């Protein structure tokens, strides 16, 4: 039976167990939170993204979760600058053209701020003259910084990005930095 761990990755943590980056200022990694041997992240979350990271010791399962050819849906809660109108949401739903080509259609909808949301450290920048809002965005691709590039392409840069769901697994009940076996 494969081991499966669901982890709520905090902002600023690398999606790997070691840091081969710069000396003198070690960054936090998965090893600062998870002590289960032999598990590896199925996919990645950028250092400045938060939320659900699935880890497993099963290479085939890891591939099925992370390889875009399997079209595993991933849902993100995205705090964006401004308030997207229906035209912006429709563009996300039909696919937007990025430098590396057009994205597949996504599920996109305006949502209220997610309940029980933990504070981010450091907090996002707030500009009194520019409102912010939240959208839920579900994609089946896995391009580099795809969600951030998609929201920027429709005129609403991402301020905070939280992955809430990968396939059937959700973030529900996990505080930031917490993990559980699935």
Order of alpha helices (4+ residues) and beta strands (2+ residues): beta-beta-beta-alpha-beta-alpha-beta-beta-beta-beta-alpha-beta-beta-beta
